[in-house]
Amino acid sequence: MRSFLFLFSGIFIGLYLAWPGILISKNWKCFNEIIEKAAEDKISIKAVLEVSPSYLIKGRNKNTTSKIRVVADACFR
């Protein structure tokens, strides 16, 4: 039980250090809006500006985790 407590607290602290705005509800609305617009092929300018050039140069085959990272960086930082 104690190891699960350390595991979950470590995950939470790690996410908070990487994305300090993860606890703010306004940022979650931003996250959801970008996901919805991406599904409709309407990408937010904020999301486009947050993407690094190396991400675009490396190609189009991106896995789900890298897509989530880009969107989370756009909203939670």
N, C-alpha and C positions, 0 to 999 in steps of 0.2 A: 504494500500500500504506500509505503514511504517512497519507494522508487517511482511510482506513478506520479506522486506529488512533485517530486523533483523533475521528472520528465515534462509534465505539463507546465510547471512554472518556468522551466528553461525554454520551452517553445514560446510561451507567452512573452517572456522577457526578450528573447531573440527577435520576435516579430515587432515588438514595441521599439527596440533599438533600431531596427532596419527601417520601419515605417512609423514614426511617432504619431502621425495623425490617424492611426488605425482605430482609435477609440472615439473619434468624433463622428457624429451621425451625418453631418454635411458631407464629409469625405466619402462615406458609404453611398450616399445619393449620387455623387459624382461617379463612383465606381459602377453603380448599376446603370446610370445613363450611358456611359461609354460602352458597356456590354450590350445594352439594347440597341444603340446606334450602330455598333459594329455588326450586329445581326442583320440590321436593315441596310448595311453597306453605307452608312453615313457616319464617318469618323469625325470625332471632335478635334478641333485645332489644338486644344490643350494636349490631347493624347499624341498628336503628330509631333508636336514640339518636344515632347519628353523622350521620344525614341532616339537612341543614339545612332549616328551614321554607320557604325560598324554592324549594328543589328540589321540595317537595311541592305548593306553591301553583301553580307554573308549568304543571302539567298532567301527564298520564299518558304522553304520547308521549316516551319517552326512548330515545336511541340507545345502542348497546352501550358506547361509550367512557365515557359518563357513568355507566352502571351499574357498570362496572369501577372507575371512580374512587371511587364511593361505598363499594363493598366494600373497596377497597384502603385508603381513609382509615380505615375501621372497624378494620382489622387491622394495618396497618403503621405507624400513628402512635402 
